[in-house]
Amino acid sequence: MAEDLSDLSYVIDMMIDEKNTVDFKLASEEHTNVGESYLLEWWLGVPFFDFIAELTGFEQAVIYFMEEDEDVLKKYRDRYTQYQKNLIRQVSQNTPFESFNIGCSYSCNSLIGPNMWRKWDKPYLKEIADEVHKCNKLLHIHFHGRSIETAEDFKEIGIDCVCPFERPPGGDIVGLEGLKYVREKLGGKVTMNGNVHTVETLIRGNVQDVKREVREIKEAFDGEPRLIIGTGDQVGVETPEENILAMIDEAKLCNE
C-alpha cells in the first residue's frame, strides 16, 4: 500500500485510525451461526513486523527495519499495540467471542529469524497476550515454518495455543524426538496444535502415513491435556478425503 517509504506514515495513520469502526453486531451473528460446530476466533491481524511488511512488501520492510531509527519503529509499535489492545477490549465487551487469533506472513524464524522476531514481535505479542487475559479470553498464535528455536518463548509470552509446529521440509519439528522437545519447552503452559504434514502426508501420503504421524504426536504428548492434533498448516483442496478421516479417527482412538 505504501508505494515508497515516504508514504508509510500516512498509510499507518489510515490503518490504525481511532475513527475506524467494526461491525460487532454482524460478527456476533456469525459467532451464533457457527455455534458449537467449531471454535470461531476473532482475527487480530499479524505481529508488528508483518504489519509494516504488508504495507511495504517484505524486502522493503527488512531494509527499513535495518536502517530506520529504532525510536521511530518503537513509536509505530506502541501505536499499533495500543490500537490492538483497544480493539480487544471492544470485542470482549460487545461480542461473545472466546478466543483471539494472530497470524503471520513473514514474522517467523524461517524468514526474519529468532533474533529479529524477539526484538520487534515478542514484546508486542506479550502485551497482546496480557490484554487478552485481562479480558478473560484466549490467545491463539499461528507461527508457520521453523519454530523449535522459539518454543520456550511462547511459554514466556503466555500464549494459550500455538500452531502448526510443522515437520520438515518447511518446519523443523523432526519426528518423535522433536515433538518431545517441544513438549518440554512448552512446559504444559501452551497448547500444541498441528504437526501432521500438510503436503507430504495428508496430500501425497496414504492412510497409514497419516496414522503414523498422529500416533507419534500422541506418544510424545501422552498424558498432556494441552494438545490439538491437526494439520501442519492447512487442508489443501487436493487432500484425499480418506486421509482427513484417518487423521480424525486415529486422533479420537488415541484419546480414548
Accessible surface in RSA format (square Angstrom, percent):
REM  Atomic radii and reference values for relative SASA: ProtOr
REM  Chains: A
REM  Algorithm: Lee & Richards
REM  Probe-radius: 1.40
REM  Slices: 20
REM RES _ NUM      All-atoms   Total-Side   Main-Chain    Non-polar    All polar
REM                ABS   REL    ABS   REL    ABS   REL    ABS   REL    ABS   REL
RES MET A   1   132.34  68.5  73.85  48.9  58.49 139.3  72.68  61.8  59.66  79.0
RES ALA A   2     9.82   9.0   0.13   0.2   9.69  22.0   0.38   0.5   9.43  25.0
RES GLU A   3   163.85  94.1 127.38  96.4  36.47  86.8  49.31  95.4 114.54  93.5
RES ASP A   4    69.40  48.6  68.07  67.8   1.33   3.1  34.53  81.3  34.87  34.8
RES LEU A   5    65.58  36.5  51.35  36.7  14.24  35.8  51.63  36.3  13.95  37.5
RES SER A   6    84.00  71.0  58.95  78.7  25.05  57.7  58.25 124.0  25.75  36.1
RES ASP A   7    50.17  35.1  50.17  49.9   0.00   0.0   9.67  22.8  40.50  40.4
RES LEU A   8     3.32   1.8   3.32   2.4   0.00   0.0   3.32   2.3   0.00   0.0
RES SER A   9    43.88  37.1  42.14  56.2   1.74   4.0  27.51  58.6  16.37  22.9
RES TYR A  10   157.45  73.5 150.08  85.4   7.38  19.2 102.84  77.3  54.61  67.3
RES VAL A  11    16.86  11.1  15.36  13.9   1.50   3.6  16.85  14.6   0.01   0.0
RES ILE A  12     0.12   0.1   0.12   0.1   0.00   0.0   0.12   0.1   0.00   0.0
RES ASP A  13    64.75  45.4  61.76  61.5   2.99   7.1  25.49  60.0  39.26  39.2
RES MET A  14   103.83  53.8  93.56  61.9  10.27  24.5  59.22  50.4  44.61  59.1
RES MET A  15    73.60  38.1  61.82  40.9  11.78  28.1  54.40  46.3  19.20  25.4
RES ILE A  16    10.32   5.9   3.17   2.4   7.15  17.2   3.17   2.3   7.15  19.4
RES ASP A  17    53.65  37.6  48.47  48.2   5.19  12.3  10.29  24.2  43.36  43.2
RES GLU A  18   168.06  96.5 136.81 103.5  31.25  74.4  54.60 105.6 113.46  92.6
RES LYS A  19   176.01  85.9 155.19  95.2  20.81  49.6 105.71  95.2  70.29  74.9
RES ASN A  20    67.32  46.4  42.49  41.1  24.83  59.8  19.67  47.3  47.64  46.1
RES THR A  21   127.71  90.8  96.89  98.2  30.82  73.5  67.18  90.2  60.53  91.5
RES VAL A  22    62.10  40.9  40.62  36.8  21.48  51.8  45.91  39.9  16.19  43.9
RES ASP A  23    87.31  61.2  68.59  68.3  18.72  44.3  35.97  84.7  51.34  51.2
RES PHE A  24    34.10  17.1  31.63  19.6   2.48   6.4  31.63  19.2   2.47   7.1
RES LYS A  25   148.08  72.2 138.14  84.8   9.95  23.7 113.11 101.8  34.98  37.3
RES LEU A  26    95.49  53.2  94.21  67.4   1.28   3.2  95.17  66.8   0.32   0.9
RES ALA A  27    19.92  18.3  12.52  19.3   7.40  16.8  19.38  27.3   0.54   1.4
RES SER A  28    24.81  21.0  24.42  32.6   0.39   0.9  22.92  48.8   1.89   2.6
RES GLU A  29    72.70  41.7  68.65  51.9   4.05   9.6  36.74  71.1  35.96  29.4
RES GLU A  30    82.20  47.2  82.20  62.2   0.00   0.0  31.71  61.3  50.49  41.2
RES HIS A  31    25.92  14.2  25.16  17.5   0.76   1.9  17.52  18.1   8.40   9.8
RES THR A  32    99.58  70.8  83.44  84.6  16.13  38.4  66.98  90.0  32.59  49.3
RES ASN A  33   111.43  76.8  76.18  73.6  35.26  84.9  27.18  65.4  84.25  81.4
RES VAL A  34    24.95  16.4  16.29  14.7   8.66  20.9  22.26  19.3   2.69   7.3
RES GLY A  35    39.82  49.1   0.00   N/A  39.82  49.1  28.77  78.9  11.05  24.7
RES GLU A  36   178.43 102.4 146.48 110.8  31.96  76.1  69.94 135.3 108.50  88.6
RES SER A  37    94.59  79.9  54.15  72.3  40.44  93.2  30.68  65.3  63.91  89.5
RES TYR A  38   136.76  63.8 119.15  67.8  17.61  45.8 101.95  76.6  34.81  42.9
RES LEU A  39   100.93  56.2  75.13  53.7  25.80  64.9  79.34  55.7  21.58  58.1
RES LEU A  40    45.38  25.3  43.10  30.8   2.29   5.7  43.68  30.7   1.70   4.6
RES GLU A  41    41.67  23.9  23.89  18.1  17.77  42.3   8.08  15.6  33.59  27.4
RES TRP A  42    26.83  10.8  24.78  12.0   2.05   4.8  23.27  12.4   3.56   5.8
RES TRP A  43   148.62  59.6 134.59  65.1  14.03  32.9 114.73  61.2  33.89  55.0
RES LEU A  44     2.61   1.5   0.00   0.0   2.61   6.6   2.55   1.8   0.07   0.2
RES GLY A  45    18.30  22.6   0.00   N/A  18.30  22.6  17.28  47.4   1.02   2.3
RES VAL A  46    12.77   8.4  12.77  11.6   0.01   0.0  12.77  11.1   0.01   0.0
RES PRO A  47     3.52   2.6   3.52   3.2   0.00   0.0   3.52   2.9   0.00   0.0
RES PHE A  48     0.00   0.0   0.00   0.0   0.00   0.0   0.00   0.0   0.00   0.0
RES PHE A  49     0.02   0.0   0.02   0.0   0.00   0.0   0.02   0.0   0.00   0.0
RES ASP A  50     0.00   0.0   0.00   0.0   0.00   0.0   0.00   0.0   0.00   0.0
RES PHE A  51    13.60   6.8  12.20   7.6   1.40   3.6  13.17   8.0   0.43   1.2
RES ILE A  52     0.00   0.0   0.00   0.0   0.00   0.0   0.00   0.0   0.00   0.0
RES ALA A  53     0.70   0.6   0.00   0.0   0.70   1.6   0.00   0.0   0.70   1.8
RES GLU A  54    89.94  51.6  63.67  48.2  26.27  62.6  29.25  56.6  60.69  49.6
RES LEU A  55     6.19   3.4   4.87   3.5   1.32   3.3   5.23   3.7   0.96   2.6
RES THR A  56    21.16  15.1   0.76   0.8  20.40  48.6   2.93   3.9  18.23  27.6
RES GLY A  57    32.95  40.6   0.00   N/A  32.95  40.6  29.72  81.5   3.23   7.2
RES PHE A  58    42.90  21.5  40.66  25.2   2.24   5.8  40.66  24.7   2.24   6.4
RES GLU A  59   127.50  73.2 123.82  93.7   3.68   8.8  63.49 122.8  64.01  52.3
RES GLN A  60    64.04  35.8  60.31  44.1   3.73   8.9  14.61  31.1  49.43  37.5
RES ALA A  61     0.00   0.0   0.00   0.0   0.00   0.0   0.00   0.0   0.00   0.0
RES VAL A  62    42.05  27.7  42.05  38.1   0.00   0.0  42.05  36.5   0.00   0.0
RES ILE A  63    82.13  46.7  81.89  61.0   0.23   0.6  82.13  59.1   0.00   0.0
RES TYR A  64    14.77   6.9  13.47   7.7   1.30   3.4  11.47   8.6   3.30   4.1
RES PHE A  65    12.32   6.2   0.39   0.2  11.93  31.1   0.59   0.4  11.73  33.6
RES MET A  66   148.28  76.8 109.58  72.5  38.70  92.1 102.17  86.9  46.11  61.1
RES GLU A  67   138.62  79.6 104.90  79.4  33.72  80.3  42.11  81.4  96.52  78.8
RES GLU A  68    54.42  31.2  41.26  31.2  13.17  31.4   6.83  13.2  47.59  38.9
RES ASP A  69    81.51  57.1  67.67  67.4  13.84  32.7  28.54  67.2  52.98  52.8
RES GLU A  70    73.94  42.5  70.07  53.0   3.87   9.2  29.00  56.1  44.94  36.7
RES ASP A  71   102.88  72.1  95.95  95.5   6.93  16.4  29.29  68.9  73.59  73.4
RES VAL A  72    53.40  35.1  51.88  47.0   1.52   3.7  53.40  46.4   0.00   0.0
RES LEU A  73     0.00   0.0   0.00   0.0   0.00   0.0   0.00   0.0   0.00   0.0
RES LYS A  74    87.93  42.9  87.93  54.0   0.00   0.0  40.44  36.4  47.49  50.6
RES LYS A  75   132.99  64.9 127.13  78.0   5.87  14.0  74.99  67.5  58.00  61.8
RES TYR A  76    25.38  11.8  25.14  14.3   0.24   0.6   8.36   6.3  17.02  21.0
RES ARG A  77    32.17  13.5  32.17  16.4   0.00   0.0   1.40   1.9  30.76  18.6
RES ASP A  78    79.20  55.5  77.60  77.2   1.60   3.8  24.84  58.5  54.36  54.2
RES ARG A  79    82.53  34.7  74.04  37.7   8.48  20.2  37.93  51.8  44.60  27.0
RES TYR A  80     9.70   4.5   9.70   5.5   0.00   0.0   5.71   4.3   3.99   4.9
RES THR A  81     3.58   2.5   3.58   3.6   0.00   0.0   1.19   1.6   2.39   3.6
RES GLN A  82    95.00  53.1  92.10  67.3   2.90   6.9  45.12  96.0  49.88  37.8
RES TYR A  83    55.25  25.8  46.93  26.7   8.32  21.6  36.06  27.1  19.18  23.6
RES GLN A  84     9.58   5.4   9.58   7.0   0.00   0.0   0.06   0.1   9.52   7.2
RES LYS A  85    30.04  14.7  30.04  18.4   0.00   0.0   4.02   3.6  26.01  27.7
RES ASN A  86    65.80  45.4  65.80  63.6   0.00   0.0  10.54  25.4  55.26  53.4
RES LEU A  87    26.28  14.6  25.95  18.6   0.32   0.8  26.19  18.4   0.09   0.2
RES ILE A  88     0.00   0.0   0.00   0.0   0.00   0.0   0.00   0.0   0.00   0.0
RES ARG A  89    84.54  35.5  84.00  42.8   0.54   1.3  36.11  49.3  48.43  29.4
RES GLN A  90    62.63  35.0  62.60  45.7   0.04   0.1  18.53  39.4  44.10  33.4
RES VAL A  91     0.09   0.1   0.09   0.1   0.00   0.0   0.09   0.1   0.00   0.0
RES SER A  92    24.22  20.5   7.04   9.4  17.19  39.6   7.13  15.2  17.10  24.0
RES GLN A  93   141.97  79.4 102.37  74.8  39.60  94.3  42.66  90.8  99.31  75.3
RES ASN A  94    79.79  55.0  55.53  53.7  24.26  58.4  11.10  26.7  68.69  66.4
RES THR A  95    13.56   9.6   0.04   0.0  13.52  32.2   4.57   6.1   8.99  13.6
RES PRO A  96    63.20  46.1  47.69  43.5  15.51  56.4  57.94  47.8   5.26  32.7
RES PHE A  97     8.55   4.3   8.25   5.1   0.29   0.8   8.25   5.0   0.29   0.8
RES GLU A  98    79.45  45.6  77.64  58.7   1.81   4.3  44.76  86.6  34.69  28.3
RES SER A  99     1.73   1.5   1.73   2.3   0.00   0.0   0.00   0.0   1.73   2.4
RES PHE A 100     0.23   0.1   0.23   0.1   0.00   0.0   0.23   0.1   0.00   0.0
RES ASN A 101    18.03  12.4  18.03  17.4   0.00   0.0   4.77  11.5  13.26  12.8
RES ILE A 102     0.07   0.0   0.07   0.1   0.00   0.0   0.07   0.1   0.00   0.0
RES GLY A 103     2.94   3.6   0.00   N/A   2.94   3.6   2.79   7.7   0.15   0.3
RES CYS A 104    14.05  10.6   0.55   0.6  13.51  31.7   0.82   2.1  13.23  14.3
RES SER A 105    39.39  33.3  26.01  34.7  13.38  30.8  15.81  33.7  23.58  33.0
RES TYR A 106    64.69  30.2  64.69  36.8   0.00   0.0  25.86  19.4  38.83  47.9
RES SER A 107     0.36   0.3   0.00   0.0   0.36   0.8   0.00   0.0   0.36   0.5
RES CYS A 108     0.96   0.7   0.96   1.1   0.00   0.0   0.00   0.0   0.96   1.0
RES ASN A 109    16.51  11.4   4.63   4.5  11.88  28.6   4.31  10.4  12.20  11.8
RES SER A 110    54.82  46.3  22.90  30.6  31.92  73.5  26.14  55.7  28.69  40.2
RES LEU A 111    90.77  50.6  64.77  46.3  26.00  65.4  66.33  46.6  24.44  65.8
RES ILE A 112    18.97  10.8   0.13   0.1  18.84  45.4   6.52   4.7  12.45  33.8
RES GLY A 113    17.92  22.1   0.00   N/A  17.92  22.1  16.87  46.3   1.04   2.3
RES PRO A 114    23.38  17.0  23.38  21.3   0.00   0.0  23.38  19.3   0.00   0.0
RES ASN A 115   119.27  82.3 111.35 107.6   7.93  19.1  34.09  82.1  85.18  82.3
RES MET A 116    39.70  20.6  33.83  22.4   5.87  14.0  22.80  19.4  16.90  22.4
RES TRP A 117     0.92   0.4   0.90   0.4   0.01   0.0   0.18   0.1   0.73   1.2
RES ARG A 118    79.24  33.3  72.20  36.8   7.04  16.8  36.37  49.7  42.87  26.0
RES LYS A 119    98.71  48.2  84.72  52.0  13.99  33.3  62.80  56.5  35.91  38.2
RES TRP A 120     7.76   3.1   7.76   3.8   0.00   0.0   1.93   1.0   5.83   9.5
RES ASP A 121     0.00   0.0   0.00   0.0   0.00   0.0   0.00   0.0   0.00   0.0
RES LYS A 122    42.00  20.5  42.00  25.8   0.00   0.0  25.77  23.2  16.23  17.3
RES PRO A 123    51.82  37.8  43.32  39.5   8.50  30.9  50.97  42.1   0.84   5.2
RES TYR A 124     1.78   0.8   0.07   0.0   1.70   4.4   1.65   1.2   0.12   0.2
RES LEU A 125     1.05   0.6   1.05   0.8   0.00   0.0   1.05   0.7   0.00   0.0
RES LYS A 126    82.72  40.4  82.72  50.8   0.00   0.0  58.10  52.3  24.61  26.2
RES GLU A 127    69.51  39.9  67.30  50.9   2.21   5.3  24.82  48.0  44.69  36.5
RES ILE A 128     0.00   0.0   0.00   0.0   0.00   0.0   0.00   0.0   0.00   0.0
RES ALA A 129     0.24   0.2   0.24   0.4   0.00   0.0   0.24   0.3   0.00   0.0
RES ASP A 130    55.03  38.5  51.60  51.4   3.43   8.1  18.88  44.4  36.14  36.0
RES GLU A 131     9.50   5.5   9.07   6.9   0.43   1.0   0.14   0.3   9.36   7.6
RES VAL A 132     0.00   0.0   0.00   0.0   0.00   0.0   0.00   0.0   0.00   0.0
RES HIS A 133    67.05  36.6  55.43  38.5  11.63  29.7  41.87  43.1  25.19  29.3
RES LYS A 134   152.51  74.4 119.15  73.1  33.36  79.4  81.67  73.5  70.84  75.5
RES CYS A 135    29.23  22.1  13.41  15.0  15.82  37.2   9.18  23.3  20.05  21.6
RES ASN A 136   137.94  95.1 106.45 102.9  31.49  75.8  33.79  81.3 104.14 100.7
RES LYS A 137    40.90  20.0  35.87  22.0   5.03  12.0   8.32   7.5  32.57  34.7
RES LEU A 138    89.34  49.8  89.34  63.9   0.00   0.0  89.34  62.7   0.00   0.0
RES LEU A 139     0.27   0.2   0.00   0.0   0.27   0.7   0.22   0.2   0.05   0.1
RES HIS A 140    26.89  14.7  26.89  18.7   0.00   0.0  23.91  24.6   2.98   3.5
RES ILE A 141     2.72   1.5   2.72   2.0   0.00   0.0   2.72   2.0   0.00   0.0
RES HIS A 142    34.72  19.0  34.65  24.1   0.07   0.2  21.87  22.5  12.85  14.9
RES PHE A 143     3.33   1.7   2.86   1.8   0.46   1.2   2.86   1.7   0.46   1.3
RES HIS A 144    44.49  24.3  44.49  30.9   0.00   0.0  32.42  33.4  12.07  14.0
RES GLY A 145     8.54  10.5   0.00   N/A   8.54  10.5   7.86  21.6   0.68   1.5
RES ARG A 146   137.13  57.6 137.13  69.9   0.00   0.0  16.06  21.9 121.07  73.4
RES SER A 147     0.62   0.5   0.62   0.8   0.00   0.0   0.62   1.3   0.00   0.0
RES ILE A 148    47.65  27.1  44.27  33.0   3.38   8.2  44.27  31.9   3.38   9.2
RES GLU A 149   109.24  62.7  92.17  69.7  17.07  40.6  35.32  68.3  73.92  60.4
RES THR A 150     0.00   0.0   0.00   0.0   0.00   0.0   0.00   0.0   0.00   0.0
RES ALA A 151     0.13   0.1   0.00   0.0   0.13   0.3   0.00   0.0   0.13   0.3
RES GLU A 152    71.13  40.8  69.92  52.9   1.21   2.9  14.11  27.3  57.03  46.6
RES ASP A 153     7.76   5.4   7.71   7.7   0.05   0.1   0.31   0.7   7.45   7.4
RES PHE A 154     0.37   0.2   0.37   0.2   0.00   0.0   0.37   0.2   0.00   0.0
RES LYS A 155    66.21  32.3  55.70  34.2  10.51  25.0  24.58  22.1  41.63  44.3
RES GLU A 156    99.40  57.1  74.85  56.6  24.55  58.4  41.27  79.8  58.13  47.5
RES ILE A 157     1.81   1.0   0.25   0.2   1.56   3.8   0.54   0.4   1.27   3.4
RES GLY A 158    28.60  35.3   0.00   N/A  28.60  35.3  26.04  71.5   2.56   5.7
RES ILE A 159     0.81   0.5   0.11   0.1   0.70   1.7   0.11   0.1   0.70   1.9
RES ASP A 160    23.14  16.2  22.51  22.4   0.63   1.5   5.10  12.0  18.03  18.0
RES CYS A 161    16.24  12.3  16.24  18.1   0.00   0.0  13.27  33.6   2.97   3.2
RES VAL A 162     0.86   0.6   0.86   0.8   0.00   0.0   0.86   0.8   0.00   0.0
RES CYS A 163    14.40  10.9  14.40  16.1   0.00   0.0   3.03   7.7  11.37  12.3
RES PRO A 164     1.42   1.0   1.42   1.3   0.00   0.0   1.42   1.2   0.00   0.0
RES PHE A 165     1.13   0.6   0.28   0.2   0.85   2.2   0.37   0.2   0.77   2.2
RES GLU A 166    29.97  17.2  29.65  22.4   0.31   0.7   2.28   4.4  27.68  22.6
RES ARG A 167    21.53   9.0  20.52  10.5   1.01   2.4   8.68  11.9  12.85   7.8
RES PRO A 168    58.85  42.9  48.78  44.5  10.07  36.6  49.05  40.5   9.80  60.9
RES PRO A 169   109.25  79.6  81.91  74.7  27.34  99.4  86.47  71.4  22.77 141.5
RES GLY A 170    40.45  49.9   0.00   N/A  40.45  49.9  32.54  89.3   7.91  17.7
RES GLY A 171     4.97   6.1   0.00   N/A   4.97   6.1   0.00   0.0   4.97  11.1
RES ASP A 172    32.59  22.8  26.56  26.4   6.03  14.3  20.45  48.1  12.14  12.1
RES ILE A 173     0.30   0.2   0.09   0.1   0.21   0.5   0.09   0.1   0.21   0.6
RES VAL A 174    95.77  63.0  91.82  83.1   3.95   9.5  92.00  79.9   3.77  10.2
RES GLY A 175    19.89  24.5   0.00   N/A  19.89  24.5  16.04  44.0   3.85   8.6
RES LEU A 176    41.23  23.0  37.46  26.8   3.77   9.5  37.46  26.3   3.77  10.1
RES GLU A 177   123.13  70.7 117.28  88.7   5.85  13.9  66.08 127.8  57.05  46.6
RES GLY A 178     7.84   9.7   0.00   N/A   7.84   9.7   6.94  19.0   0.90   2.0
RES LEU A 179     0.77   0.4   0.77   0.5   0.00   0.0   0.77   0.5   0.00   0.0
RES LYS A 180    86.12  42.0  80.06  49.1   6.06  14.4  42.99  38.7  43.13  45.9
RES TYR A 181    92.92  43.4  89.14  50.7   3.78   9.8  60.12  45.2  32.80  40.4
RES VAL A 182     0.16   0.1   0.16   0.1   0.00   0.0   0.16   0.1   0.00   0.0
RES ARG A 183    72.78  30.6  70.44  35.9   2.35   5.6  19.99  27.3  52.79  32.0
RES GLU A 184   117.22  67.3  97.12  73.5  20.10  47.9  45.94  88.9  71.28  58.2
RES LYS A 185    46.56  22.7  45.80  28.1   0.76   1.8   8.00   7.2  38.56  41.1
RES LEU A 186     2.32   1.3   2.32   1.7   0.00   0.0   2.32   1.6   0.00   0.0
RES GLY A 187    38.57  47.6   0.00   N/A  38.57  47.6  22.12  60.7  16.45  36.8
RES GLY A 188    33.00  40.7   0.00   N/A  33.00  40.7  14.19  38.9  18.81  42.1
RES LYS A 189   133.61  65.2 125.20  76.8   8.41  20.0  67.91  61.1  65.70  70.0
RES VAL A 190     3.38   2.2   0.48   0.4   2.90   7.0   0.48   0.4   2.90   7.9
RES THR A 191    16.87  12.0  16.87  17.1   0.00   0.0   5.77   7.7  11.10  16.8
RES MET A 192     0.05   0.0   0.05   0.0   0.00   0.0   0.05   0.0   0.00   0.0
RES ASN A 193    25.57  17.6  25.57  24.7   0.00   0.0   0.00   0.0  25.57  24.7
RES GLY A 194     0.29   0.4   0.00   N/A   0.29   0.4   0.29   0.8   0.00   0.0
RES ASN A 195     0.23   0.2   0.18   0.2   0.06   0.1   0.00   0.0   0.23   0.2
RES VAL A 196     0.00   0.0   0.00   0.0   0.00   0.0   0.00   0.0   0.00   0.0
RES HIS A 197    22.20  12.1  21.06  14.6   1.14   2.9  18.86  19.4   3.34   3.9
RES THR A 198    12.60   9.0  11.42  11.6   1.19   2.8  11.42  15.3   1.19   1.8
RES VAL A 199    54.49  35.9  54.49  49.3   0.00   0.0  54.49  47.3   0.00   0.0
RES GLU A 200    78.47  45.1  67.04  50.7  11.44  27.2  27.95  54.1  50.52  41.2
RES THR A 201     5.65   4.0   5.23   5.3   0.42   1.0   0.42   0.6   5.23   7.9
RES LEU A 202     0.37   0.2   0.37   0.3   0.00   0.0   0.37   0.3   0.00   0.0
RES ILE A 203    36.40  20.7  25.32  18.9  11.08  26.7  25.32  18.2  11.08  30.1
RES ARG A 204   167.55  70.3 130.37  66.5  37.18  88.5  47.71  65.2 119.83  72.6
RES GLY A 205    16.68  20.6   0.00   N/A  16.68  20.6   6.56  18.0  10.12  22.7
RES ASN A 206    85.03  58.6  81.18  78.5   3.85   9.3  35.90  86.4  49.14  47.5
RES VAL A 207    44.71  29.4  43.48  39.4   1.23   3.0  43.48  37.8   1.23   3.3
RES GLN A 208   107.77  60.3 105.65  77.2   2.12   5.1  53.79 114.5  53.99  40.9
RES ASP A 209    34.59  24.2  34.59  34.4   0.00   0.0   4.92  11.6  29.67  29.6
RES VAL A 210     0.00   0.0   0.00   0.0   0.00   0.0   0.00   0.0   0.00   0.0
RES LYS A 211    53.65  26.2  53.65  32.9   0.00   0.0   7.74   7.0  45.91  48.9
RES ARG A 212   124.73  52.4 123.74  63.1   0.99   2.4  58.68  80.2  66.05  40.0
RES GLU A 213    16.18   9.3  16.18  12.2   0.00   0.0   2.55   4.9  13.63  11.1
RES VAL A 214     0.00   0.0   0.00   0.0   0.00   0.0   0.00   0.0   0.00   0.0
RES ARG A 215   117.48  49.3 113.32  57.8   4.16   9.9  46.93  64.1  70.55  42.8
RES GLU A 216    43.87  25.2  42.79  32.4   1.08   2.6  13.82  26.7  30.05  24.5
RES ILE A 217     0.00   0.0   0.00   0.0   0.00   0.0   0.00   0.0   0.00   0.0
RES LYS A 218    36.28  17.7  34.26  21.0   2.03   4.8  16.42  14.8  19.86  21.2
RES GLU A 219   102.01  58.6  85.72  64.9  16.29  38.8  36.41  70.4  65.60  53.6
RES ALA A 220     4.41   4.1   0.00   0.0   4.41  10.0   0.11   0.2   4.30  11.4
RES PHE A 221     2.94   1.5   2.70   1.7   0.24   0.6   2.70   1.6   0.24   0.7
RES ASP A 222   104.48  73.2  95.34  94.9   9.13  21.6  16.22  38.2  88.26  88.0
RES GLY A 223    73.52  90.7   0.00   N/A  73.52  90.7  42.37 116.3  31.16  69.8
RES GLU A 224    26.52  15.2  19.26  14.6   7.26  17.3   4.13   8.0  22.40  18.3
RES PRO A 225   120.03  87.5  85.23  77.7  34.80 126.5  97.99  80.9  22.05 137.0
RES ARG A 226    72.18  30.3  68.49  34.9   3.69   8.8  26.20  35.8  45.98  27.9
RES LEU A 227    28.60  15.9   6.20   4.4  22.40  56.3   6.20   4.4  22.40  60.3
RES ILE A 228    85.59  48.7  82.10  61.2   3.50   8.4  85.59  61.6   0.00   0.0
RES ILE A 229    28.87  16.4   4.93   3.7  23.94  57.7   4.93   3.6  23.94  65.0
RES GLY A 230    11.63  14.3   0.00   N/A  11.63  14.3  11.63  31.9   0.00   0.0
RES THR A 231    22.75  16.2  13.58  13.8   9.16  21.8   5.40   7.3  17.35  26.2
RES GLY A 232     2.78   3.4   0.00   N/A   2.78   3.4   1.27   3.5   1.51   3.4
RES ASP A 233    48.12  33.7  26.65  26.5  21.47  50.8  10.54  24.8  37.58  37.5
RES GLN A 234   106.41  59.5  97.45  71.2   8.96  21.3  31.51  67.1  74.90  56.8
RES VAL A 235    79.08  52.0  51.96  47.0  27.12  65.4  52.39  45.5  26.69  72.4
RES GLY A 236    14.76  18.2   0.00   N/A  14.76  18.2  12.80  35.1   1.96   4.4
RES VAL A 237   154.51 101.7 119.05 107.8  35.47  85.5 128.56 111.7  25.95  70.4
RES GLU A 238   111.05  63.8  86.06  65.1  24.99  59.5  50.22  97.1  60.82  49.7
RES THR A 239    14.27  10.2   0.80   0.8  13.47  32.1   0.45   0.6  13.82  20.9
RES PRO A 240    40.48  29.5  30.30  27.6  10.18  37.0  40.48  33.4   0.00   0.0
RES GLU A 241   122.76  70.5 116.22  87.9   6.54  15.6  41.20  79.7  81.56  66.6
RES GLU A 242   101.59  58.3  96.53  73.0   5.06  12.0  42.02  81.3  59.57  48.6
RES ASN A 243     1.80   1.2   1.80   1.7   0.00   0.0   0.00   0.0   1.80   1.7
RES ILE A 244    44.66  25.4  44.66  33.3   0.00   0.0  44.66  32.2   0.00   0.0
RES LEU A 245    87.61  48.8  87.61  62.7   0.00   0.0  87.61  61.5   0.00   0.0
RES ALA A 246     6.50   6.0   1.92   3.0   4.58  10.4   6.02   8.5   0.48   1.3
RES MET A 247    17.48   9.1  17.48  11.6   0.00   0.0  17.48  14.9   0.00   0.0
RES ILE A 248    70.23  40.0  66.63  49.6   3.61   8.7  70.09  50.5   0.14   0.4
RES ASP A 249    84.51  59.2  78.54  78.2   5.97  14.1  25.72  60.5  58.80  58.6
RES GLU A 250     7.60   4.4   6.61   5.0   0.99   2.4   0.96   1.9   6.64   5.4
RES ALA A 251    14.17  13.0  14.17  21.9   0.00   0.0  14.17  20.0   0.00   0.0
RES LYS A 252   137.73  67.2 132.01  81.0   5.72  13.6  83.30  75.0  54.43  58.0
RES LEU A 253   105.95  59.0  96.51  69.0   9.45  23.7  98.26  69.0   7.70  20.7
RES CYS A 254    40.32  30.5  14.12  15.8  26.20  61.6  11.06  28.0  29.26  31.5
RES ASN A 255    98.19  67.7  66.99  64.7  31.21  75.1  24.15  58.1  74.04  71.6
RES GLU A 256   174.07  99.9 104.30  78.9  69.77 166.1  75.80 146.6  98.27  80.2
END  Absolute sums over single chains surface
CHAIN  1 A    12852.7      10579.6       2273.2       6719.0       6133.8
END  Absolute sums over all chains
TOTAL         12852.7      10579.6       2273.2       6719.0       6133.8
